[in-house]
Amino acid sequence: MARAMGLHAVRVENPADLPAAVDEILNHPGPAVLDAVTNTQELAMPPKIEKAQITGFSLYALKAVMNGRGDEILDVAKTNLPFLR
């Protein structure tokens, strides 16, 4: 869409390509768009987890399982567990 409007645009699908793409966008002399593809199941982790966030995620997981979408919870776990320390 950005290219169709005449803007410089870079799409990144591989995380290893991100630093070069950011440099390219920042060094472009005019407006530019960076389109970074992300994993839809990856959780954004805040610096401090609040009780309300735990409650909300637990409610989401419970509803998903009760509605027969337990595979969504497994996908979230597979995607995010390797990054927990």
N, C-alpha and C positions, 0 to 999 in steps of 0.2 A: 504494500500500500504506500509506504514512504517513497519507494523508488518511482512509483507511478505519479507521485506528486512532485518529483524532481529532487527529492532529498537523498543525501548519501545514507545508505543503510547497510548494516552488517548483521547477519544472523549467526548465532553461535549455538551449536548443538552438542559440542564436546567441551567439557569443562577445561581441558588443557588448552583450548583455543581462546579462552576468555581474556587472558592478559594482553595478547596481541590485538584482539578486537577492541578492547578498551583503549589501548594506545592509539589505534587507528582512528577511532571516533574522536578522541580528545585532540588529536593532531590535525583533524580535518578543519579547513578554514571556515566552514559555514555550518549550518544546522545539520545534525546527523541523528540517526536513530539506531540504537543497539537493541536487537531482538534476541533475548537469551531464553532458550528452551529449558524449562525446569521440570522436575519430576512432580507430578500432581499429588503424589502421596507423601512427599517430603515435608516434615513438620518444621515450622519456624519456631525455634526454641528461644524464648526470652531469657535474659540474664538471671532472672529470679522467677520461679514458678509460684503462682498464687493459688490458694485453695479453690477459688472460683474456676480457674483454668482446669484444674484436676477434675472438678465436679463436671464441668462442661464436656471434657473429653470422655469421661466415664459414661456420661449419659449418651453421647454419640455412639460409643462402642456398644452399649447395651441395646440401643434402638437398632443398630445395624444387625446385631446378632439375632434379635427377636424378629426382624423383618427378612431373615434369610440371606443377609448380606455379610455373613461372617468372613467371607473371602476378602472383603475390603479391609477388615481389621488385620488379617494375616498379611496383606500387601503393605499396610502401614508399618507393621512390625518388621517385616523383611527389609523394607527400605530404610528404616530409622534405627533399628537396634545396633547395627555396626558402628554407628556414630556416637552412641551413648558411652560415657566414660564414668 
